[in-house]
Amino acid sequence: MAQIRLSVLLGDVSPERYPDIVERCRRAGFVVENELTAIGVIVGWIDEACVPALSQIEGVTAVEPQREHRGYPPR
């Protein structure tokens, strides 16, 4: 299957639990690219077939595909 880039949003997670949730995501096949601890978001890559496993991790509230953002071309 194809690798897709995702944002994993965490719910109301205490700072002590954050590393455990990140590790559980890794064990589910998520390759962590960036941890945005202050806003409770983890960004990375995963095989499409493994996405449902991320949604089942306690503390994960949403799993969203990354969208490409484009600005207006320079004038």
Phi, psi and omega in degrees: 000170183275146173278135178233153179266133184227158165248129176253120182261131180259146178283207180286087186249131178289152179303331180290329182273341185305310180300325179294318179293319177300317179296320178297322176297317178298317179295335178279357178107004181280125177266107185285125179260323183205139176246115178258074187304319184299330181247003176070043180231139174240132181244140179179199185237150176203155173291136182309322183295340183266355183303315181303328179296325178296320182295337183273353181287130179298130182103342177274124181258336180201149175233117186235134175294145177289140177252146177278128178252130179236136176271177176288145178294149179298151180271000000 
